[in-house]
Amino acid sequence: MSYVVETVLQLIGCHLIGDYVLQSEFLATTKGKNYYHLFVHCFLYCIPFCFVFGFSAHIVSIFVVHLVVDNLKARYGSIGYTEDQIIHYLVLIQFIL
């Protein structure tokens, strides 16, 4: 398997684990009302990426963008689910470049 394909599959796996498996129903429903819960969700989201790719500036950018995007989606509703996911995946491209 090529490096790019393997990396893309790892990124998708990390995203799915971080955004769905590690996010409890409680965090999903309260992250739009409580900044601490939003911060915890974004921290948990980054854990799979740290395990697979190690800690780097990429992880920091993933955390910051996830924090901003999820805040806009959960608190203000100014970003929908599709836009949220597109932005998250676009940020992940930095691992390939």
ABEGO torsion letter per residue (X at the ends): XBAAAAAAAAAAAAAAAAAAAABBAAAAAAAAABAAAAAAAAAAAAAAAAAAAEBBAAAAAAAAAAAAAAAAAAAAGABBAAAAAAAAAAAAAAAAX
